[in-house]
Amino acid sequence: MDNADFREKLFELMKDIDGVTAPDKDKIIRLTKKTQKGHDLLQTKLGNLQQSLDSLRLGLKYLIFDLEATRRENNDLRKRLDQNPPR
């Protein structure tokens, strides 16, 4: 559920609340405001998590690239050593 859908459903809920008595209505409105804050906080944390995962993926790609390059270099050096043994 994206932010626009959440807000739309929240406003629908608030419209449904119009028929409720005043004390119950105030309680429900307070709860929906807390829910909105919780949703915003969750969205922020989800964004931070996504950034962390993207950073981790990039780091892993670099490490894999570096490992493959090191293997190629090692293989090349081994071939050179086999062709020209040390004296």
N, C-alpha and C positions, 0 to 999 in steps of 0.2 A: 504494500500500500504506500503510495507516494504521499508527499505532503499535501497536495491539492485534494486528493481523495479523503485523507484524514480530516482536513478542515471541512470539507463538504459534509461528511458524516457527522462531524461535531455540530455543525449548524443545524442539520436535520434533527439531531437529538435535542438541541436547545429549543427548536420549534415544538417538539413533542412535549417538552416540559411546561409549556404555557398553561396547560390544564391542571397542573399540580398546585397544591396549596402553598402559601408563601413560605412557611418554615422549611418544608420539604424541598421547595424550589431553590431556596438559598443553599441548602446542603448539596443538592445536585449540581448547581452551578459551580460551587467551590470544588467539587470532585472533578468536574470537566476541565476546569482551569488547571488543576494539578495534573490531569491526564495530558493536557496540551504541553505543559512544561516537561513532563516525563517523555513525551514523544519527541520534543525538540532535543532533549538531552540524548535520547537514544539515537536520533539522526546524527548528532554531532559525534557520538562515540562510534557509530557505524562508519562515518566518513574517516575518522582517525584510523580505525581498524583497516579500512580499505587502503589507505595510504601506506600503512605499515606492511600490509601484504604485498603491495606493488613494489615497495622498497626491497622486501625480502626476495621477491621473484627476480628483480634486477640483480641483486647480489648473487643469487644462485646461478643466474645465467653467466655472470662474469666469472664466477669460480669454475664453472664447467668449461667455459672457453679457455681459461688459464690452465686448467688440468689437461685439456686436449693439446694445447700448445706445448706444454711441458713434456707430454708423452711423445709428441712428434720430434721435439728437440732431442730427447733421450734416444729415440730410435735412430735419428740421424747421427748422433755422436757414437752410438754403438756400431753402426755401419762403418763409420770412419775408423774406429779402433780395430775392427775386424780386417779392414783393408790395409791399414798401416799399423801393425802391432808395435807396441813400445819396445825399445832396444834395451 
